[in-house]
């Protein structure tokens, strides 16, 4: 509404789909299905009406909308839907078409692309972890968390039976498994060379027991519990 857009009609979300490759085998009826062991993205179209605001012409107001949609620079950002208030979606702008109705209103169709997992809002708050304690996954999918390791030196993180080794840390690092990055605590400096175990940590379904071998370190986790869109 701040840029003059009003959503029209009902809001619909397509269900997340498995990424499946269909293979035709000569001499065999039908097809063979091969799972790529992943969920595909979701492209979703929404219809809006754009209203001229203040002294702007409709075209000037359209330019305001274009710049607003471009602000994330193509990256995924958080989407909230009041009808689904427990969850946060991750989406990005794909394309838009603008059709002038008169001097005051313009029809706007916008396509967004959504990640197939939506996050429980309660799982987006940092949790300070006690060495040897367990986090219970309250979502329905494996979680790719943000793990903050605060301390200096080397530390080995254990999540159930999996071991993750980090070395030569100076003050602390942030391990973002969803975005597959390791940075300094302020998020600005890449710290790839501190991680010696790949892929980055995942919290599976059920309980994840978490421990580490260097008591000089503190561990905080944003678990990102999720369910299918």
GIKA-V300132 format. One line per field, one symbol per residue. psi: psi as a letter, one per 30 degrees, with the letter a starting at -180 (. if undefined). burial: I if it has 9 or more other ideal C-beta (glycine too) atoms within 8 Angstrom, else O. Layout:
# GIKA-V300132
psi=???
burial=???
This chain:
# GIKA-V300132
psi=efggkkkkalkkkkkkkkjkkkkkjkfkkblkkjkghlkllkkkkkklkkkkkbfkleeeeeeeeeeeffefhflklkkkjffifflkljllkelkkkjkeafelkkkkkklkklfkkkkefggkkkkkkkflkkkjgaglkkjlkkjjjakbkkkkkjcgkkkkklhkiellkjjeefhlkllefgfkkheffkgkkllkkjalakjkkllfjffkkkkkjfhkllk.
burial=OOOIIOOOOOOOOOOIIOIOOOOOOOOOOOOIOOOOOOIIOIIIOIIIIIIIOOOIOIOOIIOIIIOOIOOIOOOOOOIOIOOOOOIIIIIIIOOIOIOOOOOOIIIIIIIIIIIIIIIIOOIIOOIOIOIOOOIOIOIOIOIIIIIIIIIOIIIIIIIOOOOIIIOOIOOIIIIIIOOOOIIIIOOOOOIOOIIOOOOIIIIIOOOIIIOIOIOOIOIIIIIIIIIII
